[in-house]
């Protein structure tokens, strides 16, 4: 299970509870996220390539074999899919949750909320005010507003300027055009997604996601017309919060099948 930004492994807690009695669940926190170390820029280069390499090293060290179900959300889609393409023969199934493994769709403008976090004001908003994390807590759920305890769980690891470095670097590192760092990785991943054409795929999508919206969903369904697709019209980006009562059983049934 590969998370994105600004979440952490906490996001997958309900899936882990549902699956861990019958499956080995691996739910890492990216470097700088969740309960992982949060190195400074001179200690670690926060890039897409390094994220993929880190995931590769972890999975190799755990000796997970050749029957892996990959579950991805948000930026975890690009990281996880890029890793998986290095080891396509080891992937048995894929679960896609409001994410992407390709570039910004042509008709999809960059959301202003992302743009402002990439601007000169970004450091103040993301690292000073914790606006990206708190914004997610408030605006990435639409069916079920977060309870105070759950909201505290999402915010917990990001309690200081220093501990929000990766949240900010994630936003800054989104490759949008040729020449951007990591754009070649996005292009290569997209060009090779057909390697998953014969893999069972479940796509669960919160349709009120203002970032990974219907444009991104169409990107997946165009590439994988045989995927099983379940749309949730009243759910937002944090679909495992908003529609957990529907999505968790669907994922469990798919993984168990």
Order of alpha helices (4+ residues) and beta strands (2+ residues): alpha-alpha-beta-alpha-beta-alpha-alpha-alpha-alpha-alpha-beta-alpha-beta-alpha-alpha
